[in-house]
């Protein structure tokens, strides 16, 4: 932590003096010798455990810091040379789209500025968390406390609270010596909802190009915030698949936009409960990873009392196992395995993008094991599909398009074979894709516009012959603070809205 003291400079102006008071555990904690005696007080132990909880407990991550959000015109401008060239040397116009005048600038949030005390404190905490010596000392200290739960001084004795503190110490010991030491991170993501007056740096009250007119605006059920508990597995440089068990910035951005949305047309989520339990929206997340996007959508719908069927998918077995853990943490079941009283039914399913489009669909009970794709979960189409940070190979956009073509509800679908929202004009079947513009993966990012045409480029006669065509019907460039760099770095993302035309 950093205390801010104000004083006067020689010229009379006010200056800040930062005095760091965040001490390392080896200095901050009472000695282990006092823990085995009655010299330690209840207050000292309580303060020490609160300090360790902040240091090694589950951190809370609050939303996204938006810097700029620009809605792009849906036309290419081949006359603009962006410096990008195809392999044959011809001009590439994938990223030379013209922009219209719809741009939002966000004032810096004082609480999230790079020099704010909160960020300085968090930076100091991260340094201490990464110190293996300090962590080892904490493990030893907690072990002594749990193994020798001496009573505090008589004047402060409170057996009930002391027992509670020992239990808190045992929980911290498990975090420090078990999951935390292995690189596993447990975090709570908090997304402010429409029930709060969100400042401009946290929530662009923004309507997508397709949001429509007044008919799309409805009175929603206020949701003050959505909390999602997420476990990230350690990143293994020797195992490329481990990236799927990490929460990436694109997922946080998409989840934040979903929760902040005030219009059904923006992200396809009903604002109010349906008439009965059969009125359920179907949601699919591709490459769900830790599941942050679909879990945030599910928690939002649960708070609104909206019945929904959500399917989170991924490819790797250990990622699916961690995804199931995150689902159970946010949508717990009763001891007998029965689902608690929630309007949201959340399933986890293996999905191979390359193989699924040509695989037969089978009815019957869904099987979550690897290789058992195409079960009953995929028989009926989905009303909305989400994908965040899922384009990192040149083939991914093509595979994903083939999957979306098979899984996204078509406007011409038989309502009886689809969900309740198929007849709702305010909710259009749509695939929302968010990708970062990383310098190391620009070739992969450009494949999105190679594979999905812009709606303005679809010839009406061609569409009449070919039927419904998936096309980009909305595009946004979004710049926000890097979630993992304490607001000192900017990251650019593209949000594509892809629908049938």
C-alpha positions in Angstrom: 0.0 0.0 0.0 1.1 3.6 -0.5 0.0 6.5 1.7 -0.3 9.9 0.0 0.9 12.8 2.0 0.5 16.4 0.8 3.1 19.1 1.5 4.3 22.4 0.1 7.2 22.8 -2.3 9.6 25.7 -2.2 7.5 27.6 -4.7 4.4 27.1 -2.5 2.7 24.5 -4.7 1.3 21.3 -3.3 3.3 18.1 -3.9 2.7 14.5 -3.1 5.0 12.4 -1.0 4.5 8.7 -1.4 5.5 6.6 1.7 5.3 2.9 1.1 3.9 1.0 4.1 3.3 -2.4 2.6 5.8 -4.6 4.4 6.8 -8.1 3.3 5.4 -11.1 5.4 8.8 -11.7 7.0 8.6 -8.3 8.5 4.9 -7.7 8.8 3.8 -11.0 10.6 4.2 -11.7 14.3 7.1 -14.1 14.9 6.4 -17.8 14.9 7.7 -18.0 18.4 4.9 -15.8 19.7 2.3 -18.0 17.9 3.2 -20.9 20.2 2.7 -18.8 23.3 0.1 -16.5 24.8 2.1 -13.4 23.8 0.2 -13.0 20.5 -3.2 -11.2 20.7 -6.4 -11.9 18.9 -6.1 -8.5 17.2 -2.6 -9.2 15.9 -3.6 -12.6 14.4 -6.7 -11.1 12.9 -4.8 -8.2 11.3 -2.1 -10.6 10.0 -4.7 -12.9 8.4 -6.5 -10.0 6.8 -3.1 -8.9 5.3 -2.4 -12.4 4.0 -5.9 -12.7 2.6 -5.3 -9.6 0.6 -1.9 -10.8 -0.5 -2.7 -14.4 -1.4 -6.5 -14.6 -1.3 -8.9 -14.4 -4.3 -8.4 -11.0 -6.0 -11.3 -9.1 -7.4 -11.2 -7.8 -10.9 -13.6 -5.0 -11.7 -14.6 -4.6 -15.3 -12.7 -3.0 -18.2 -11.2 0.5 -18.6 -12.4 1.7 -22.0 -10.3 4.3 -23.7 -11.9 4.5 -27.2 -14.7 2.7 -29.0 -15.2 3.3 -32.7 -18.0 1.9 -34.9 -16.7 1.1 -38.3 -18.5 1.6 -41.6 -19.2 -1.7 -43.4 -17.3 -1.0 -46.6 -13.8 -1.5 -47.7 -11.6 1.2 -49.1 -9.1 -0.5 -51.5 -7.6 2.9 -52.3 -6.0 3.1 -48.9 -2.6 1.4 -48.6 -2.2 0.3 -45.0 1.2 -1.2 -45.6 -0.2 -4.8 -45.4 0.6 -7.0 -48.4 -0.6 -10.4 -49.4 1.9 -13.2 -50.1 1.8 -12.4 -53.8 2.6 -8.7 -53.2 -0.8 -7.4 -53.9 -2.4 -4.8 -51.7 -4.3 -6.2 -48.7 -7.3 -4.1 -47.7 -8.5 -6.2 -44.8 -7.8 -3.5 -42.3 -8.4 -0.5 -44.5 -12.1 -0.1 -43.8 -13.3 3.5 -43.6 -14.7 4.7 -40.3 -17.9 6.7 -39.9 -18.2 9.5 -37.3 -19.5 7.3 -34.5 -16.6 7.3 -32.0 -16.6 7.4 -28.3 -13.8 8.8 -26.2 -13.7 8.0 -22.5 -12.3 10.2 -19.9 -9.6 8.5 -17.8 -11.0 7.0 -14.6 -9.2 8.6 -11.7 -9.4 5.4 -9.7 -7.8 3.4 -12.5 -5.1 5.8 -13.6 -1.6 4.4 -13.7 -0.5 6.5 -10.7 -3.5 5.8 -8.5 -2.8 4.4 -5.0 -4.9 1.4 -5.8 -2.7 0.4 -8.8 0.5 1.1 -6.9 -0.7 -1.1 -4.1 -1.7 -3.9 -6.4 1.7 -3.6 -8.2 3.5 -4.0 -4.8 1.2 -6.9 -3.9 2.1 -8.7 -7.2 5.8 -8.3 -6.5 5.3 -9.9 -3.1 3.1 -12.7 -4.5 5.9 -13.6 -7.0 8.6 -13.8 -4.2 9.1 -17.5 -3.5 11.0 -16.8 -0.3 8.2 -14.8 1.2 5.6 -17.4 0.1 7.7 -20.1 1.8 7.8 -18.1 5.0 4.0 -17.6 4.9 3.5 -21.3 4.5 5.7 -21.9 7.5 3.9 -19.2 9.6 0.5 -20.5 8.8 1.5 -24.1 9.5 2.7 -23.1 12.9 -0.6 -21.2 13.6 -2.8 -24.1 12.5 -0.7 -26.7 14.3 -0.4 -24.8 17.6 -3.6 -22.8 18.0 -2.6 -21.1 21.3 -5.3 -19.1 22.9 -4.8 -15.3 22.9 -4.3 -13.3 26.1 -7.0 -13.7 28.6 -8.4 -10.2 28.3 -9.0 -10.7 24.6 -10.1 -14.4 24.7 -12.9 -15.2 22.4 -12.9 -18.9 21.6 -15.4 -18.7 18.8 -13.5 -16.0 16.9 -10.2 -17.7 17.6 -11.5 -20.9 16.0 -12.7 -19.0 13.0 -9.3 -17.4 12.6 -7.6 -20.8 12.7 -10.0 -22.0 10.0 -9.2 -18.9 7.9 -5.5 -19.7 8.4 -6.0 -23.3 7.2 -7.8 -22.1 4.1 -5.0 -19.7 3.3 -2.4 -22.4 3.9 -4.2 -24.6 1.3 -4.1 -21.7 -1.2 -0.4 -20.9 -0.6 0.9 -24.4 -0.4 -1.4 -26.0 -2.9 -3.1 -24.3 -5.7 -1.3 -21.0 -5.5 2.2 -22.6 -5.5 1.2 -24.6 -8.5 0.3 -21.5 -10.4 -3.5 -21.9 -10.2 -5.3 -18.6 -9.7 -8.8 -18.1 -8.2 -10.3 -14.8 -9.0 -13.6 -13.0 -8.8 -14.6 -10.9 -11.8 -17.1 -8.1 -11.1 -19.0 -6.5 -14.0 -21.1 -3.4 -13.1 -24.6 -3.9 -14.6 -27.4 -1.7 -15.8 -28.7 -1.2 -12.3 -25.8 1.1 -11.5 -25.0 4.5 -12.7 -21.8 3.5 -14.5 -19.3 6.3 -15.3 -18.1 6.7 -18.9 -14.7 5.1 -18.3 -16.4 1.8 -17.4 -19.5 1.5 -19.5 -20.1 2.9 -23.0 -23.9 3.1 -23.2 -23.6 2.2 -26.8 -26.0 0.8 -29.3 -24.6 -1.4 -32.1 -25.2 -0.5 -35.7 -28.0 -3.1 -35.7 -29.7 -2.2 -32.5 -32.7 -0.8 -34.3 -35.2 1.8 -33.3 -37.4 2.4 -30.3 -38.9 -1.1 -30.6 -35.6 -2.6 -29.5 -35.5 -0.6 -26.2 -37.4 -2.2 -23.3 -37.6 -1.8 -19.6 -35.1 -4.2 -18.2 -34.7 -5.9 -14.9 -32.0 -3.9 -13.1 -28.9 -5.9 -12.3 -26.4 -4.0 -10.2 -23.4 -6.2 -10.8 -22.5 -9.7 -12.0 -19.9 -11.7 -10.1 -18.1 -14.6 -11.7 -15.7 -16.9 -9.9 -13.0 -18.2 -12.2 -10.0 -20.6 -11.7 -7.1 -20.2 -14.2 -4.7 -23.1 -14.5 -1.0 -22.5 -14.8 0.5 -21.7 -18.1 2.9 -24.4 -19.3 5.3 -23.3 -22.0 5.8 -26.9 -23.0 2.1 -27.5 -23.5 0.4 -25.1 -26.0 -3.0 -26.3 -25.0 -2.6 -24.7 -21.6 -3.5 -21.3 -23.0 -7.1 -22.4 -23.1 -7.2 -22.6 -19.3 -6.2 -19.0 -18.9 -8.6 -16.0 -18.9 -7.6 -13.6 -21.7 -8.5 -9.9 -22.1 -10.9 -10.5 -25.0 -13.1 -12.6 -22.8 -13.2 -10.0 -20.1 -14.0 -7.3 -22.6 -16.9 -9.3 -24.2 -18.3 -10.3 -20.8 -18.2 -6.6 -19.7 -20.0 -5.4 -22.8 -22.7 -8.1 -22.4 -23.4 -7.2 -18.8 -23.4 -3.5 -19.6 -25.8 -3.7 -22.5 -29.2 -2.1 -22.1 -30.8 -3.4 -25.3 -31.8 -6.9 -26.2 -30.6 -6.4 -29.8 -27.0 -5.7 -28.7 -26.1 -9.2 -27.5 -29.3 -11.1 -27.9 -30.2 -11.6 -24.2 -33.8 -11.1 -23.1 -34.3 -8.3 -20.5 -37.2 -10.0 -18.8 -38.4 -13.5 -18.0 -40.6 -15.3 -20.6 -44.1 -16.5 -20.0 -43.1 -19.9 -18.8 -40.1 -22.2 -18.4 -40.3 -23.4 -22.0 -39.4 -19.9 -23.1 -35.6 -20.4 -23.1 -32.9 -18.7 -25.0 -30.1 -21.0 -26.3 -26.5 -19.7 -26.0 -23.3 -21.2 -27.2 -19.7 -20.2 -26.4 -17.0 -21.4 -28.8 -13.5 -22.0 -27.3 -14.9 -21.1 -23.9 -11.7 -21.8 -22.0 -12.4 -20.8 -18.4 -15.9 -19.9 -19.4 -15.9 -16.2 -18.3 -18.1 -15.0 -21.2 -20.9 -17.6 -21.1 -20.8 -17.6 -17.3 -21.2 -13.9 -17.1 -24.1 -14.1 -19.6 -25.6 -16.9 -17.5 -25.3 -15.0 -14.2 -26.9 -12.0 -15.8 -29.9 -14.0 -17.1 -30.2 -15.7 -13.7 -30.4 -12.4 -12.0 -33.1 -11.3 -14.5 -35.0 -14.6 -14.0 -34.7 -15.4 -17.7 -34.7 -19.1 -18.5 -31.7 -20.1 -20.6 -29.8 -23.1 -21.9 -26.1 -22.4 -22.2 -23.4 -24.7 -23.7 -19.7 -23.9 -23.1 -17.4 -25.8 -25.5 -13.7 -26.5 -25.9 -11.3 -29.0 -27.3 -8.8 -30.1 -24.7 -9.8 -32.5 -21.9 -8.0 -30.6 -19.0 -9.6 -27.3 -20.2 -13.0 -28.9 -20.2 -12.4 -30.3 -16.7 -11.5 -26.8 -15.4 -14.5 -25.3 -17.3 -16.8 -27.8 -15.5 -15.2 -26.7 -12.2 -15.9 -23.0 -12.9 -19.5 -23.8 -14.0 -20.1 -25.7 -10.7 -18.7 -22.8 -8.7 -21.1 -20.4 -10.3 -24.1 -22.6 -10.7 -23.8 -25.1 -7.8 -25.7 -28.3 -7.5 -27.3 -29.8 -4.4 -25.5 -32.6 -2.6 -27.6 -35.2 -4.4 -26.4 -33.8 -7.7 -29.7 -32.1 -8.5 -29.5 -28.6 -10.0 -30.3 -25.8 -7.6 -33.3 -23.6 -8.3 -31.9 -21.6 -11.2 -33.5 -20.6 -14.5 -30.2 -21.3 -16.2 -29.1 -24.7 -17.4 -25.4 -24.8 -18.1 -23.6 -27.7 -19.9 -20.0 -28.3 -20.9 -19.3 -30.1 -24.2 -16.3 -31.1 -26.3 -16.3 -29.6 -29.7 -13.7 -30.1 -32.5 -14.1 -27.2 -35.0 -12.4 -29.0 -37.8 -14.5 -32.2 -37.5 -17.9 -31.0 -36.3 -19.2 -29.5 -39.6 -19.1 -32.9 -41.3 -20.0 -35.1 -38.3 -23.6 -36.5 -38.0 -25.9 -35.2 -35.4 -27.3 -37.8 -33.0 -30.1 -37.6 -30.6 -30.0 -39.0 -27.1 -28.3 -38.0 -23.9 -25.4 -35.6 -24.2 -21.9 -37.0 -23.5 -19.3 -34.6 -22.2 -16.3 -36.8 -22.8 -13.8 -36.1 -25.5 -14.8 -37.3 -28.9 -18.5 -37.4 -28.1 -19.6 -34.3 -30.0 -22.7 -33.9 -32.1 -25.0 -35.1 -29.3 -28.4 -33.7 -28.3 -26.9 -30.4 -27.2 -26.3 -29.5 -30.8 -29.5 -30.8 -32.3 -31.3 -27.5 -32.0 -29.7 -24.3 -33.2 -28.5 -21.5 -30.9 -30.0 -18.0 -30.7 -26.6 -16.4 -30.0 -23.0 -17.6 -30.2 -20.0 -16.0 -28.5 -16.3 -16.3 -29.1 -13.4 -14.3 -27.6 -9.7 -14.7 -28.3 -10.3 -17.8 -30.4 -8.5 -16.9 -33.7 -4.8 -17.8 -33.2 -4.3 -20.2 -36.2 -4.8 -19.5 -39.9 -7.4 -22.2 -40.2 -9.5 -21.2 -37.2 -11.7 -18.6 -38.9 -12.6 -21.0 -41.7 -13.4 -23.8 -39.2 -15.4 -21.5 -37.0 -17.5 -20.2 -39.9 -18.4 -23.8 -40.8 -19.5 -24.5 -37.2 -21.5 -21.3 -36.9 -23.2 -22.0 -40.2 -24.4 -25.3 -38.7 -25.2 -24.1 -35.2 -26.6 -20.5 -35.5 -30.4 -20.3 -35.8 -31.4 -19.1 -39.3 -34.1 -16.4 -39.5 -36.2 -18.9 -41.6 -36.0 -21.6 -38.9 -39.2 -23.4 -37.9 -40.0 -21.8 -34.6 -41.2 -25.1 -33.2 -37.7 -26.5 -33.8 -35.9 -23.5 -32.3 -36.2 -21.6 -29.1 -38.8 -19.2 -27.8 -36.9 -16.1 -29.0 -37.0 -17.1 -32.6 -40.3 -15.1 -33.0 -38.9 -12.1 -31.1 -38.0 -9.3 -33.7 -35.7 -7.6 -31.2 -33.4 -10.6 -31.0 -31.6 -11.5 -34.2 -29.5 -14.7 -34.4 -25.9 -13.4 -34.2 -22.3 -14.5 -33.7 -20.3 -12.1 -31.5 -16.5 -12.4 -32.1 -13.9 -10.4 -30.2 -10.3 -10.7 -31.2 -7.2 -8.7 -30.1 -5.0 -7.1 -32.7 -1.7 -8.6 -31.6 1.4 -7.8 -33.7 2.4 -11.5 -33.5 -1.0 -12.7 -34.9 -2.0 -10.1 -37.5 -2.1 -12.7 -40.3 -4.5 -14.8 -38.2 -6.6 -11.8 -37.4 -7.0 -10.8 -41.0 -8.5 -14.2 -41.9 -11.7 -13.1 -40.2 -12.5 -10.7 -43.0 -11.2 -13.1 -45.6 -13.7 -15.7 -44.5 -16.7 -13.6 -43.5 -17.8 -11.1 -46.1 -19.2 -7.7 -45.2 -23.0 -7.5 -45.5 -22.6 -4.6 -48.0 -20.6 -6.9 -50.3 -23.4 -9.6 -50.6 -25.0 -9.4 -54.0 -28.8 -9.8 -53.6 -29.1 -12.1 -56.6 -26.3 -14.3 -55.3 -27.9 -14.4 -51.8 -31.2 -15.4 -53.4 -29.5 -18.3 -55.1 -27.3 -19.4 -52.2 -29.8 -18.7 -49.5 -28.8 -17.2 -46.1 -25.2 -16.1 -46.0 -23.2 -15.4 -42.8 -21.7 -11.9 -43.1 -20.3 -9.1 -40.9 -23.1 -6.8 -40.1 -21.4 -4.7 -37.5 -17.8 -4.0 -36.5 -16.2 -2.0 -33.6 -12.7 -1.1 -32.8 -12.2 -0.9 -29.1 -9.1 0.3 -27.2 -9.0 -0.3 -23.5 -6.4 -0.7 -20.7 -4.6 -4.0 -20.4 -6.4 -6.0 -17.7 -3.2 -7.6 -16.6 -0.8 -4.6 -16.9 -2.5 -2.5 -14.2 -3.8 0.0 -16.7 -0.4 1.1 -17.9 -0.8 -0.5 -21.4 -3.4 -0.1 -24.1 -4.8 -3.0 -26.1 -6.8 -2.8 -29.3 -9.6 -5.3 -30.0 -12.1 -5.8 -32.8 -15.7 -6.8 -32.1 -17.4 -8.4 -35.0 -21.2 -8.9 -35.2 -21.9 -11.6 -37.7 -25.5 -12.5 -38.8 -27.4 -14.2 -41.6 -28.1 -11.9 -44.6 
